Amino acid sequence: MAKNHDVIIDKEKCIGCGLCAKDCVSGAIRVEEGKAVVNTMGCIACGHCEAICPKNAVTITGFHEEPIEFEEQTRLDPETLMKAIQTRRTIRVFKDQEVPKEVVKQIIEAGRLAPTGGNSQDTFYVVLGSKQAELEGLAVKLFQKITQMAKPILRFLKGMNIEEHFFFKKAPLVIVIMGSKVNASLAAENMAFMAEAHGLGVLYSGFFTMCVNQNRKIREIMRLKRGEKAVTTLVMGYPGVKYHRTVRREAAKVRTL
Ligand SMILES: Cc1cc2nc3c(=O)[nH]c(=O)nc-3n(C[C@H](O)[C@H](O)[C@H](O)COP(=O)(O)O)c2cc1C
């Protein structure tokens, strides 16, 4: 069982329908004498048993929030979703306009609710806030050094001007997403969608992410422990540019077996 959590079955409410047992990914629930019985050994505390129970007879303890009841699943309309995907662009020019705290909270909430392998929930977020300029300064110095050395080898670096706003482009909000690769990437894309739904523009900064994983001083300021890995960085703010059409992309490489 995941630490600090327990699965409690309310025997009065349980009707022994077995839906929880059927849906349990770890096979940790069985029905005995018409009631659900939990063996918490393999349980990953994913909450499916609590979510699926038609009688609300299951409770997972130790979380800071209560489940929200819903009648039916909310689905995005595919055409609107496709349009949002087609027309979004990486933004590298931002308006001088703060992002409201409530919006920042909702962006992080969208990350928190992304799925994680084994329900590990190992993703965490560092909002650069008051340290943003100092961290960018350190990253610029580091990058100037690295690129100077690599310029003769890496052609794409030749035209790059590593100036003082190279990483964050004067954006008001930068969040580094920490954890394991797939989980943190899924959280980041949820966050990017939420940011864009709020009218923000987003830049994934692979360059700053590299700096976080390379530079001791940057890690110190971000209060990172040994082994804690930055997976990606979202640079966000209200866009200072407008795009009029989609971009051309390579055809999808699909192998159908
Ligand atoms: C993982 C990842 C890292 C990226 N890192 C940077 C970066 O450090 N600097 C930058 O200007 N753009 C960065 N980008 C943006 C890409 O260059 C951009 O997505 C690509 O050119 C396609 O443009 P579009 O996003 O507008 O469709 C990154 C994108 C991704 C997905």
The ligand as an SDF file (V2000), in Angstrom:
LIG
                    3D

 31 33  0  0  0  0  0  0  0  0999 V2000
   11.1410   19.6440  -25.0880 C   0  0  0  0  0  0  0  0  0  0  0  0
   11.2210   20.9540  -25.8070 C   0  0  0  0  0  0  0  0  0  0  0  0
   12.2700   21.8320  -25.5380 C   0  0  0  0  0  0  0  0  0  0  0  0
   12.3420   23.0630  -26.1900 C   0  0  0  0  0  0  0  0  0  0  0  0
   13.3360   23.9390  -25.8530 N   0  0  0  0  0  0  0  0  0  0  0  0
   13.3750   25.1710  -26.4230 C   0  0  0  0  0  0  0  0  0  0  0  0
   14.3420   26.1380  -26.0050 C   0  0  0  0  0  0  0  0  0  0  0  0
   15.1520   25.8950  -25.1260 O   0  0  0  0  0  0  0  0  0  0  0  0
   14.3450   27.3430  -26.6210 N   0  0  0  0  0  0  0  0  0  0  0  0
   13.4470   27.6680  -27.6080 C   0  0  0  0  0  0  0  0  0  0  0  0
   13.4860   28.7790  -28.1130 O   0  0  0  0  0  0  0  0  0  0  0  0
   12.5030   26.7650  -28.0100 N   0  0  0  0  0  0  0  0  0  0  0  0
   12.4300   25.5440  -27.4350 C   0  0  0  0  0  0  0  0  0  0  0  0
   11.4460   24.6310  -27.8090 N   0  0  0  0  0  0  0  0  0  0  0  0
   10.4540   25.0090  -28.8240 C   0  0  0  0  0  0  0  0  0  0  0  0
   10.6660   24.2920  -30.1500 C   0  0  0  0  0  0  0  0  0  0  0  0
   11.7410   24.8660  -30.8020 O   0  0  0  0  0  0  0  0  0  0  0  0
    9.3390   24.4000  -30.9330 C   0  0  0  0  0  0  0  0  0  0  0  0
    8.3800   23.6020  -30.2910 O   0  0  0  0  0  0  0  0  0  0  0  0
    9.4520   23.9440  -32.3790 C   0  0  0  0  0  0  0  0  0  0  0  0
   10.3090   24.7930  -33.0740 O   0  0  0  0  0  0  0  0  0  0  0  0
    8.1000   23.9420  -33.0730 C   0  0  0  0  0  0  0  0  0  0  0  0
    7.4560   25.1790  -33.0080 O   0  0  0  0  0  0  0  0  0  0  0  0
    5.9900   25.3040  -32.4240 P   0  0  0  0  0  0  0  0  0  0  0  0
    6.0370   24.8140  -31.0020 O   0  0  0  0  0  0  0  0  0  0  0  0
    5.6260   26.7420  -32.5300 O   0  0  0  0  0  0  0  0  0  0  0  0
    5.0950   24.4410  -33.2700 O   0  0  0  0  0  0  0  0  0  0  0  0
   11.3620   23.4090  -27.1600 C   0  0  0  0  0  0  0  0  0  0  0  0
   10.3070   22.5220  -27.4260 C   0  0  0  0  0  0  0  0  0  0  0  0
   10.2230   21.3200  -26.7520 C   0  0  0  0  0  0  0  0  0  0  0  0
    9.0780   20.4000  -27.0350 C   0  0  0  0  0  0  0  0  0  0  0  0
  1  2  1  0
  2  3  1  0
  2 30  2  0
  3  4  2  0
  4  5  1  0
  4 28  1  0
  5  6  2  0
  6  7  1  0
  6 13  1  0
  7  8  2  0
  7  9  1  0
  9 10  1  0
 10 11  2  0
 10 12  1  0
 12 13  2  0
 13 14  1  0
 14 15  1  0
 14 28  1  0
 15 16  1  0
 16 17  1  0
 16 18  1  0
 18 19  1  0
 18 20  1  0
 20 21  1  0
 20 22  1  0
 22 23  1  0
 23 24  1  0
 24 25  2  0
 24 26  1  0
 24 27  1  0
 28 29  2  0
 29 30  1  0
 30 31  1  0
M  END
$$$$
